[in-house]
Amino acid sequence: MPRPPEAHYNFTIPSVHDDTALDCRVYHPGALSKPAAFGDAVQWRRKGIVMAHPYAPMGGSYDDRVVGMVVDEFVKAGWVVGTFNFRGAHGSKARTSWSGRPELDDYTSFAGFFMHYMCYLNPLSTSDAVITPGQSPSDAARMQGDACPVVILGGYSYGSLILTHLPPVPTVLQHFSAPLAGSAADEILLRARRLADQSNLECINLARDAARARRKCRNGHVPRPSVTMGGEEISPDKRRSSRDLRGSVDGGGRLEIKTRLRSLSHRGRKDSGPATPPETKSETITAPDIRYLLISPLTPPISTLAAPALVHKFWNKSRDGCHDVIGKHVSMAIYGDADNFTSAKRIRDWSEQLKAEPASRFTSVEVKRAGHFWVESDVEEELRAALRVWELKVR
């Protein structure tokens, strides 16, 4: 199997569920990182895909082999790719929940980050690009940007299970439209803007380097190493006050005991006085053009065991909101007919039902002899081929 490319950024963001740190990666296509190919960035349309991984207690993480196939295929096709670890995956903080609800917020957190990053990202490919004082590269990019980006929200196995219960994108973006200063949503927006600023500046500098070299390709170009970014954009004091505020509003029910004890200790050291209303920040972006990609989606009874609070309605005959979200957008499900974790018949029936809906934009691919882990002979290439064919239709 070809080895996935190196991530352009390695970083963390807090989950909007309870501030748990989530490990994240962003991959850039070659047109955004190689001076020799930089001319391609002029025509490059902002397009990106999020891919969520399988069940963490069974070894699932953003290093999963099938996730790597998606990263490889879409980066080669010119897409920005984002992956992240759910809580409890690959040594990350906290544990996998029994309900699936915290993981739904984890996906919301990264999807919010990624959609904002894609809206801020717009390479200014001219060497004479000017950024006025007080203006960030992402602000300049948005002013000169093209149409809204295309974003695919994807998931494999457990990742697709969580994805099918993600609310509509406008609802996801509401978490970030007016975040409290110092909150997890505020931190996520700051991280998205900071990384987009860095990416846009890199592209400007690459254009200037290319102009100085008279657009000649450089021999022996050394690939740019990935950037690892830790810590938080917001100062620790402000981030703690955000957690204290959430505890007072929610009664602390969604916070870990350790966090609540730390919050109490901080409140005890503060001077008594009138409470100051938390500051909010307004942030509005145009919702991206959304597509959905599901690989080996789980069906009952496995899905019920993995996320019992989420799945009791989805596979029923009755329609629900999640079902409608998938069916009304350009979407595809890829699955094998020899999957021991998934009922191929159930997915087949569900797919046909979605395709029969008025104005349906849903498609599916059933791969013969393919199991859940896509390790059988020749099925990896069939999966990759299905991804390539679909990518050509949705780019």
C-alpha positions in Angstrom: 0.0 0.0 0.0 1.4 3.5 -0.8 2.4 5.4 2.3 0.2 8.4 3.1 1.8 11.8 2.7 3.3 13.7 5.7 0.8 16.0 7.5 1.4 19.7 6.9 0.2 20.5 10.4 0.0 18.5 13.6 -1.9 20.3 16.4 -4.7 20.0 19.0 -8.0 21.6 19.6 -10.4 21.4 22.6 -13.7 19.5 22.2 -16.7 21.7 22.6 -18.1 18.9 24.7 -15.8 19.2 27.7 -12.5 20.8 26.5 -10.8 17.4 26.0 -7.8 17.9 23.8 -8.2 16.3 20.4 -5.1 15.4 18.2 -5.5 16.7 14.7 -3.8 16.7 11.4 -4.1 18.7 8.2 -2.6 17.6 4.9 -2.0 20.0 1.9 -1.9 19.0 -1.7 1.4 19.6 -3.6 0.0 22.7 -5.4 0.1 24.6 -2.1 3.5 23.5 -0.8 5.9 23.1 -3.8 7.3 26.2 -5.5 7.7 24.2 -8.8 4.0 23.4 -8.8 2.9 26.7 -7.4 1.4 27.9 -10.7 -1.4 25.4 -10.1 -2.5 27.3 -7.1 -3.9 30.1 -9.3 -6.6 27.7 -10.6 -6.8 25.7 -7.3 -10.3 25.7 -5.9 -10.7 25.5 -2.2 -11.8 21.9 -1.5 -11.2 19.7 1.5 -12.3 16.5 3.2 -12.6 15.4 6.8 -12.1 11.7 7.5 -13.1 10.2 10.9 -11.6 6.9 12.1 -12.9 3.6 13.4 -13.7 2.6 17.0 -10.9 3.6 19.3 -11.2 0.6 21.8 -10.4 -1.7 18.8 -7.3 0.3 17.8 -9.0 2.9 15.6 -7.2 6.2 15.2 -6.2 8.7 12.5 -3.4 6.3 11.6 -5.9 3.7 10.4 -5.0 2.1 7.1 -8.3 2.8 5.4 -8.2 6.4 6.6 -4.7 6.5 5.1 -6.1 5.4 1.7 -8.6 8.3 1.7 -5.8 10.8 2.7 -3.5 9.5 -0.1 -6.2 9.5 -2.8 -7.6 13.0 -2.0 -4.3 14.7 -1.4 -3.0 13.4 -4.8 -6.3 14.7 -6.3 -5.5 18.2 -5.0 -7.7 18.3 -1.8 -6.8 19.6 1.7 -7.5 16.7 4.0 -8.2 16.8 7.8 -8.1 14.0 10.2 -8.5 13.9 14.0 -8.6 11.5 16.9 -11.8 11.0 18.9 -11.3 11.0 22.6 -9.5 8.0 23.9 -7.9 7.2 20.5 -4.1 6.6 20.0 -3.3 7.7 23.6 -5.3 11.0 23.4 -7.0 12.4 26.4 -10.2 11.0 28.1 -11.9 7.7 27.2 -14.3 6.5 24.5 -17.8 7.1 25.8 -20.5 4.5 26.1 -23.2 6.7 24.5 -21.5 8.3 21.5 -22.6 11.8 22.4 -19.2 13.2 23.4 -17.7 11.8 20.1 -20.5 13.6 18.2 -19.2 16.9 19.8 -15.7 15.9 19.0 -16.6 15.6 15.3 -18.5 18.9 15.5 -15.4 20.5 17.0 -13.1 19.4 14.2 -15.7 20.0 11.5 -16.1 23.5 12.8 -12.3 24.1 12.7 -11.9 22.6 9.3 -14.7 24.5 7.6 -13.4 27.8 9.0 -9.9 26.9 8.0 -11.0 26.2 4.5 -12.9 29.5 4.3 -9.9 31.4 5.6 -7.5 29.6 3.3 -7.0 31.3 -0.1 -3.5 31.4 -1.5 -2.6 34.8 -2.8 -0.5 33.6 -5.7 0.9 36.9 -6.8 4.3 37.9 -5.6 3.2 41.5 -5.2 0.4 40.7 -2.8 -0.1 43.5 -0.3 -1.5 43.1 3.3 -2.5 46.3 4.9 -1.6 47.2 8.5 -4.0 45.5 10.9 -5.1 43.0 8.3 -4.4 39.3 8.6 -3.6 37.1 5.6 -6.8 35.3 6.1 -8.8 38.5 6.1 -7.1 39.5 2.8 -7.8 36.1 1.4 -11.5 36.2 2.3 -11.8 39.6 0.6 -10.2 38.3 -2.6 -11.6 34.8 -2.3 -13.5 32.7 -4.9 -16.8 30.9 -4.3 -17.4 29.0 -1.0 -15.2 25.9 -0.6 -16.3 22.4 -1.2 -16.0 20.3 2.0 -16.6 16.6 2.2 -17.5 15.2 5.7 -16.5 11.6 5.8 -16.1 8.7 8.2 -15.1 5.1 8.1 -16.8 2.5 10.3 -17.4 4.1 13.7 -16.5 7.4 12.2 -19.3 7.1 9.7 -21.7 6.1 12.5 -20.9 9.4 14.3 -21.1 11.3 11.0 -24.7 10.0 10.2 -25.8 11.8 13.4 -24.1 15.0 12.8 -26.7 17.8 12.6 -27.0 19.9 9.5 -24.0 22.1 8.8 -25.8 25.4 9.6 -26.5 24.0 13.1 -22.8 22.9 13.4 -21.6 26.4 12.5 -23.9 28.0 15.2 -21.5 26.7 17.8 -18.9 29.1 16.3 -21.0 32.1 15.2 -20.8 34.0 18.6 -18.5 32.0 20.9 -17.8 33.2 24.5 -14.4 34.7 24.8 -12.0 32.0 26.1 -14.4 29.1 25.3 -13.5 26.0 23.4 -15.3 27.3 20.3 -13.3 30.6 20.5 -10.0 28.6 20.8 -11.0 26.5 17.8 -11.6 29.6 15.7 -8.3 31.2 16.8 -6.4 28.0 15.8 -8.2 27.9 12.4 -7.3 31.5 11.7 -3.7 31.2 12.9 -3.0 28.2 10.7 -4.7 29.7 7.7 -2.7 32.9 8.2 0.5 30.8 8.2 -0.6 28.9 5.1 -1.5 32.0 3.2 1.8 33.7 4.1 3.7 30.6 3.0 2.0 30.7 -0.4 2.8 34.4 -0.8 6.4 33.8 0.1 6.5 30.8 -2.4 5.2 33.1 -5.1 7.9 35.7 -4.3 10.6 33.1 -4.3 9.4 31.8 -7.7 9.4 35.4 -9.1 12.9 36.0 -7.9 14.0 32.7 -9.5 12.2 33.8 -12.7 9.7 31.0 -12.3 12.4 28.4 -12.9 12.1 25.1 -11.0 14.6 24.6 -8.3 16.7 21.4 -8.4 17.0 19.5 -5.2 14.1 21.1 -3.5 13.7 19.7 0.1 10.1 19.1 1.1 8.8 21.3 3.9 8.7 19.4 7.2 5.4 19.2 9.0 4.6 21.7 11.7 3.6 20.5 15.1 1.7 23.0 17.2 0.8 22.4 20.8 -0.6 24.5 23.6 -3.6 26.9 23.2 -4.2 30.1 21.4 -5.9 31.6 24.5 -4.0 32.3 27.7 -4.5 29.7 30.4 -6.2 32.1 32.8 -8.9 33.0 30.2 -9.4 29.3 29.2 -9.9 28.4 32.9 -12.5 31.2 33.4 -14.3 29.8 30.4 -14.5 26.4 32.0 -15.6 27.9 35.3 -18.4 29.7 33.5 -19.6 26.6 31.8 -19.6 24.8 35.1 -21.9 27.4 36.6 -24.2 27.4 33.6 -24.4 23.6 33.2 -24.1 22.7 36.8 -20.8 21.0 36.0 -22.6 17.9 34.8 -20.6 17.6 31.6 -17.2 18.3 33.1 -14.7 15.8 34.5 -14.4 15.7 38.3 -10.8 16.9 38.1 -11.8 19.9 36.0 -14.6 20.8 38.5 -12.2 20.6 41.4 -9.7 22.8 39.6 -12.5 25.3 38.8 -13.5 25.4 42.4 -10.0 26.1 43.5 -9.7 29.0 41.1 -13.0 30.5 42.2 -11.8 30.3 45.8 -8.8 32.5 45.0 -10.9 35.2 43.3 -12.0 38.4 44.9 -15.7 38.5 45.5 -17.6 41.1 43.5 -20.3 41.5 40.9 -20.1 39.0 38.1 -19.0 40.3 34.7 -21.0 39.1 31.7 -18.8 37.0 29.4 -17.6 38.6 26.2 -18.8 37.1 23.0 -17.2 37.4 19.5 -19.2 37.3 16.3 -17.8 35.2 13.5 -19.7 34.5 10.3 -18.7 32.5 7.3 -20.5 31.3 4.2 -21.5 27.7 4.7 -19.3 25.5 2.5 -20.8 23.3 -0.3 -21.1 20.0 1.7 -20.8 16.4 0.5 -20.8 13.2 2.6 -18.7 10.1 2.4 -19.4 6.9 4.4 -17.1 3.9 4.2 -18.3 0.6 5.8 -21.1 2.2 7.8 -22.1 0.2 10.9 -25.5 -1.3 11.3 -27.3 -2.9 14.3 -26.4 -4.7 16.5 -22.8 -3.5 16.4 -23.8 0.2 16.0 -26.1 -0.1 18.9 -23.3 -1.4 21.1 -20.9 1.3 20.0 -23.2 4.3 20.4 -26.5 3.3 22.0 -27.7 6.8 22.6 -27.5 7.7 18.9 -28.5 4.8 16.7 -32.0 3.6 17.8 -33.8 5.5 15.0 -31.4 5.8 12.1 -31.8 2.3 10.6 -35.6 2.2 11.2 -38.0 2.6 8.3 -39.3 5.9 9.6 -37.5 9.0 8.4 -35.5 11.2 10.7 -33.4 14.3 10.5 -30.0 12.5 10.1 -31.4 10.3 7.3 -32.6 13.4 5.5 -29.3 15.2 5.8 -27.4 12.4 4.1 -30.1 11.9 1.4 -30.4 15.6 0.4 -26.7 16.2 -0.3 -24.2 14.7 -2.7 -23.3 11.6 -0.8 -21.8 8.2 -1.3 -21.6 5.0 0.8 -18.9 2.4 0.0 -19.2 -1.0 1.6 -18.3 -4.7 1.1 -20.7 -7.6 0.8 -18.6 -9.8 3.1 -18.5 -7.4 6.1 -18.7 -9.3 9.4 -19.6 -6.1 11.3 -22.2 -4.8 8.9 -25.3 -6.1 7.3 -24.8 -5.7 3.6 -28.6 -6.3 3.0 -29.5 -3.6 5.4 -27.2 -1.1 3.8 -28.4 -2.1 0.4 -32.0 -1.6 1.3 -31.2 1.7 3.0 -29.3 2.9 -0.1 -32.1 2.0 -2.4 -34.6 3.8 -0.2 -32.4 7.0 -0.3 -31.9 6.8 -4.1 -35.7 6.5 -4.6 -36.3 9.8 -2.7 -37.3 12.8 -4.8 -34.2 14.8 -5.9 -31.9 12.3 -4.2 -28.2 12.9 -4.7 -27.1 9.7 -2.9 -25.0 7.0 -4.6 -23.5 3.8 -3.3 -20.9 1.2 -4.3 -21.0 -2.4 -3.1 -17.6 -4.2 -3.5 -17.8 -8.0 -3.8 -15.7 -10.0 -1.3 -14.7 -7.0 0.7 -14.7 -7.2 4.4 -14.9 -4.5 7.0 -11.1 -3.9 7.1 -10.5 -4.0 3.3 -7.7 -6.5 3.5 -8.9 -9.1 1.0 -7.2 -9.6 -2.3 -7.7 -6.7 -4.8 -10.4 -5.0 -2.7 -8.1 -2.1 -1.7 -7.7 -1.1 -5.4 -11.5 -1.3 -5.9 -12.0 1.0 -2.9 -9.4 3.4 -4.2 -11.0 3.3 -7.7 -14.4 4.1 -6.3 -12.9 7.1 -4.4 -11.2 8.3 -7.6 -14.4 8.0 -9.7 -16.5 9.8 -7.1 -13.9 12.5 -6.5 -14.1 13.5 -10.2 -17.8 14.0 -9.8 -17.7 16.1 -6.7 -14.6 18.3 -7.1 
